[in-house]
């Protein structure tokens, strides 16, 4: 989906403004990548200046930080438990920043922006995955 960052077509009074020129490619946005759970897939996007930005379309694992030991470990993502960005994202397994995910290491909260950074970084919240499965 292409979104445009253009001048408004309306005046503050509500009247219409005529278009002065055509749309420019630089005025397009990059769009929202809905990172889901599955086999890892990256999407490359060319940015201004010719550089490439890697976006994560599908994530299989997360870099999980254990605060007690202070070390990162790679853990497989099982499912999305809660997503504060949108109530329907948890049902669709969409990962954004602030999402509560269930991993093999336990429950963790996502601190990175997978659709822009190309990686899932998370911090353990303390609740183990086995305890969560036992509850329901």
MOCOR-V113555 format. One line per field, one symbol per residue. ss: DSSP state (A for helix, B for strand, O for the rest). phi: phi as a letter, one per 30 degrees, with the letter a starting at -180 (. if undefined). Layout:
# MOCOR-V113555
ss->???
phi->???
This chain:
# MOCOR-V113555
ss->OOOBOOOOOBOOOOOBOOOOOOOOAAABOOOOOOBBBOOOBBBBBBOOOOOBBBBBBBBOBBBBBBOOOOBBBBBBBBBBBBOOOOOOOOOOOBBOOOOBBBBOOBBBBBOOOAAAAOOOBBBBOOOOAAAAAAAO
phi->.cccccddcbdddjddcddcaddcddddcdiccddccldebcccbdcdjidcccccdbccbbdcccddcibcbdbddcacdabddadddddchccbdjdccccddkdbcdcccedbdiaccbbdcjddddddddda
